[in-house]
Amino acid sequence: MRIRPAAPAELPALQDLERAAGAPFRDLGMAEIADDEPPALEVLERYRTSGRCWVAAGEGHGRPLAYLIAEPVDGALHVEQVSVHPDAARRGMGRTLLAHAAHRAREEGLPALTLTTFTEVPWNAPYYARLGFRTLSEPELTPGLRRIRAEETAHGLDRWPRVCMRLELPRGETTSGDPSR
């Protein structure tokens, strides 16, 4: 697997990947999440041109099998979305993308990654906790994270429990590919 910036021509494929990655939510009784539209091409292009849209490409064919988009929010790199195609799940692609985002955040002088996620979805909050993310309490939420949560609430995501999580980044380099080290 190779992590690289997304190419402009790949953005529609990222939308297809997002739709496929959402399908397993249907089995958890979260059909609205499974049916939610992926980010618009213009949104993906904004992340891409800012240098914050990365793909995990498969060996040999180079086709994106996972992607991550992020942006700085209140002094941390906020992971807006990380999605892995179900056919490529459980191969470490999400973890490797998060490690890449952590490396980039450190390069930019940002001390942490943040994200919002569902608490009761096994590949969401429990997964991020295993990687070293911790759930933020309400008083710990920054203004930017409060804005993001308000947008999620307006979008109807609070039908299922959600949290903000944060991963403090070490100052030195890691070689393990594990963002929690």
SVG drawing of the C-alpha trace seen along z (x, -y; Angstrom):
<svg xmlns="http://www.w3.org/2000/svg" viewBox="-32 -29 44 36">
<polyline fill="none" stroke="black" stroke-width="0.4" points="0.0,0.0 1.1,-3.5 -0.1,-6.8 -0.1,-9.7 -2.1,-12.9 -5.3,-12.3 -5.2,-13.2 -7.9,-15.5 -9.3,-12.7 -9.7,-10.4 -12.2,-12.5 -15.3,-10.8 -13.7,-7.4 -13.4,-8.7 -17.1,-9.4 -17.8,-5.9 -15.4,-4.6 -17.3,-6.6 -20.6,-5.1 -19.2,-1.6 -17.6,-2.4 -21.0,-3.6 -22.8,-0.4 -21.9,1.6 -23.8,-1.0 -27.0,0.5 -26.3,3.7 -26.2,1.6 -29.6,0.1 -28.1,-3.1 -29.5,-3.2 -29.5,-7.0 -25.7,-7.0 -25.4,-4.3 -27.4,-6.4 -25.8,-9.7 -24.2,-11.3 -20.4,-11.6 -18.6,-15.0 -19.3,-17.0 -16.5,-17.1 -16.0,-20.8 -15.4,-19.9 -13.0,-17.1 -11.2,-19.5 -10.8,-22.1 -9.2,-19.5 -7.0,-18.2 -5.8,-21.7 -5.0,-22.5 -2.8,-19.4 -5.0,-17.5 -6.6,-14.8 -4.6,-11.5 -5.4,-8.1 -4.1,-4.6 -3.5,-3.0 -3.3,0.7 -0.2,2.4 0.1,2.8 -2.9,1.0 -2.6,-2.3 -6.4,-2.7 -7.5,-4.3 -8.8,-1.8 -9.1,-4.3 -8.9,-8.1 -8.6,-10.7 -9.4,-14.4 -8.4,-16.8 -8.1,-20.5 -6.7,-22.5 -9.2,-23.3 -8.3,-25.3 -4.6,-24.3 -5.0,-20.6 -5.4,-18.7 -9.1,-17.6 -9.8,-14.4 -13.0,-15.2 -13.3,-11.8 -11.4,-8.6 -13.0,-5.8 -11.8,-2.4 -13.5,-0.3 -15.1,2.8 -13.1,5.0 -9.9,3.6 -10.9,3.4 -8.8,4.9 -5.6,4.4 -4.3,1.3 -5.2,-1.3 -7.1,-3.5 -4.4,-3.3 -1.7,-4.1 -3.7,-7.1 -4.1,-8.3 -0.3,-7.9 0.3,-9.9 -2.0,-12.6 -0.2,-12.6 3.1,-13.0 1.8,-15.9 0.3,-17.6 3.7,-17.4 5.4,-18.9 2.9,-21.8 3.6,-22.2 0.1,-20.9 0.2,-18.9 -2.8,-16.7 -5.3,-15.0 -9.0,-15.5 -12.1,-13.8 -15.8,-13.2 -17.3,-9.7 -20.0,-7.4 -19.5,-5.9 -21.3,-2.5 -19.9,-1.6 -17.1,0.9 -14.9,-0.6 -15.5,-4.1 -14.8,-5.3 -13.7,-1.9 -11.2,-1.6 -9.9,-5.1 -9.5,-4.5 -7.3,-1.5 -5.1,-3.8 -4.7,-6.2 -7.4,-8.8 -9.3,-9.8 -12.8,-11.1 -13.0,-14.8 -15.4,-16.0 -17.8,-18.8 -15.7,-21.5 -12.6,-20.4 -14.3,-21.1 -12.8,-24.0 -15.0,-26.6 -14.2,-24.9 -15.2,-21.4 -18.4,-22.9 -19.2,-24.3 -18.5,-20.9 -20.7,-19.1 -23.5,-21.7 -23.3,-21.1 -23.4,-17.3 -26.4,-17.8 -28.2,-19.9 -27.4,-17.1 -29.2,-14.6 -26.1,-12.6 -27.0,-12.9 -29.7,-10.2 -26.8,-8.0 -24.3,-8.8 -21.3,-10.8 -18.1,-12.1 -15.1,-14.3 -11.8,-12.5 -8.2,-13.8 -4.8,-12.1 -1.8,-14.0 1.1,-13.7 4.7,-13.0 7.2,-15.6 9.6,-13.1 9.2,-10.9 7.6,-7.5 8.7,-4.6 6.0,-2.1 3.2,-3.6 1.1,-3.6 -0.2,-7.1 -0.6,-6.3 3.2,-6.0"/>
</svg>
